[in-house]
Amino acid sequence: MTESSLERITTTEYELYQADPISLGDRLFRSFVFGSFAAATQMIRHFTTEHFSIEGLEAVFNKEDGTKPPYLLLIQHSTWHDFSNIFPVWFSFPAGHHFTALTRKDYFPKIPALNALANALASAVSLPVYGISSEKAASAEEIERRNALNKEVQEQVIAAYAKGISVALTPEGTSKGNGRISPIRSGAYHYSYFATEEGLYAVPCVSFGVTYDFLSGKGKEGKEGKEGKEGRRKQRVFVRVSQPFVYTPVPEMEGEEATAYQHRDKEAFNQRIRDAFIDLNTITAAQLASIFIYDKLRRGERFTTFGEFQAKIHYMTQSLVTVSGICMDPILLDQEQRGERLFSLYRALIKERYLAPTSYGHHSICQSRAQQEPTSLAAFKKENILLHTYNKIAEVMEERPRIREMIEIGLR
């Protein structure tokens, strides 16, 4: 990749990159590989996911005037289940849209045979990414080595764009988190624009917001979910697709050094991704339940009933429907389905030990369980799925005051 001077970057507008259609041979190969992966993961999804929906894809990628390849797909990453839930979305894209992905290697280092197989499969449809921040004590030599490798990958990304192949990546680079958006890493920024001898180019960036409800789903085989295990209840999964945006350099400040400018430019770009993920959240029954539980604890109240639980979620739902632009689990908007699902959710909270029976239909809220601090980010969902769920909607409430206001009205 030809590096551009600071002056050139900040005074020249980037052209939207256009590529020739992908060759027939490459098209057939990628269709076969991605189709096989998508079909296999769709079968897995049948066993792990009760409900899956995607909103906005047709509007963004329609055949007539939609976004054309190549582009950069920015997929919110919450859990390993993204693999089985997102891959089948490939079937929903119009003909002529082909992809490569950026992913790390060595997912199973303790199982050499499986690790080798996973690396071989991944290399057929993806490019490697060599993370640095994942290792706390990486040496200067290791950092330099990985930077060199990532520059090579950047060249391969540009080559993919030149063939009309779009690139998919997870900007957060990890599914290990506390429910809030993890820090956006630099990869998305670096792959959103590039320079060649012909000029400066940018590709459209499209964000996929992914929301999971791990508590409201039905148990496998129609049974209630078992206690204490994330994923034993089938998930409810909601994907929303943003309108595309294109990298635009921030104005240069007088006397600003090049490194300081690039940092500020990258932060501005990353903020656009973060804002998109905030706005693409789908409000779920489990999110509203977590708000109810933690609001009770904040008020010093330690007991509740199913009637109170159901009423408060109903009032929050009624307040939120007045907010334009938000998306909610359709079950919340169907009175008959909502009652049945909230009863199942209430029972799930009992099974997960967030609520404990007392007498006459009352339940105590287990403060220590609700406020349990997980041992690590990797274990967060498994050890305290309610807090993980709350953190996601709490971040939305912090960033979008109108949503917070309507939820507070519903809680009164």
Buried (B, 14 or more C-beta within 10 A) or exposed (E): EEEBEBEEBBEBEBEEBEBEEBEEEEBEBBBEBBEEBBEEBBEBBEEBBBBBEBBBBBEBBEEEEBBBBBBBBBBBBBBEBBEBBBBBBBEBBBEEBBBBBBBBBEEEEEEEEEBEEBBEEBEBBBBBBBBBEEEEEBEEEEEEBBEEEBEEBBEBBBEBBBBBBBBBBBBBBBBBBBBEBBEBBBBBBBBBBBBEEEEBBBBBBBBBBBBBBBBBBBBBEEEBBEEEEBBBBBBBBBBBBBEBBBBBBEEBEEEBEEEEBBEBBBEBBBEBBBBBBBBBBBBBBBBBBBBBBBBBBEEEEEEBEBEBBBBBBBBBBBBBEEBEEBBBBEBBEEEEEBEEBBEBBBBBBBBBBBBEEEEEEBBEBBBEBBEBEBEEBEEBBBBBBBBBBBBBBBBBBEBBEBBBEBBBBBBE
